[in-house]
């Protein structure tokens, strides 16, 4: 799943460490999310969206795999 977390975080002038502390996760978790190595739990996705005053869909981009094209 792709996301705009790094872009949104930087636009708001927030460091990875600050966001991690606010969300009660490690800085490594934030880095992994931003690099697409890790998908958040639904609870963490809601926390991130609430923190930035956005919807989950504005931050995280779900793309269906196109294996089942009709």
N, C-alpha and C positions, 0 to 999 in steps of 0.2 A: 504494500500500500504506500502510495506516495503521500508526502505531506509538505506543508508550507511553514512548518514550525520555525526553522532557522530564519527564514525571511521575516516572519512576523515578530519573532523575538528581537532580531536586530533592529527592525523598524521602530520598535518600542524602546530601544536602548537598554535592553535587559541582558545581563550576562547569564551564561549557562548555570553558573553557581547560584545566582539569585533565583532563577526559575526553579531549579532543583530544590532549593530550600523551601520555596513557597508551596511546591507540590509534594514535599516530603519524599523525594526520590534522590538518587545520587546524580552527580554531574555526568557520570558515565552513561546513565540511563537517558539523559537528555541528548547527549552526543549520539548515542545509538539510535534514538528516535529520529534525529535530524538526518543521519546518514542512511536511514532506511534499513538498518540491520535489525530493528526491533519494532514490532507493532504494539501499541499500547493496549492495556486492558480497557474495557469499555468505561470503567470507573476513572482510570487515568485520562482517557480521552475527554470525558465530561469535565474533569478538573482543569485540564488545559484550556478547553473551550471557555469555561466559566472565568478562568483567570484573565483571559484576553477579552472577555465580553463578546465572544463570537460563537457561532454554531460549530459543531463538530465537522460538518460538511465544508465549512469555510477553511478549515485547517487540514483535514485529512481527505485525500482523494482516493476513493475506491474505484478501481477499474476491473470490470469483469474480464475474465480471460476469454479470448475470442476463439476457443477451440470448438465451440458448439454453434458455429455459424450455420444458419438455415438458408 
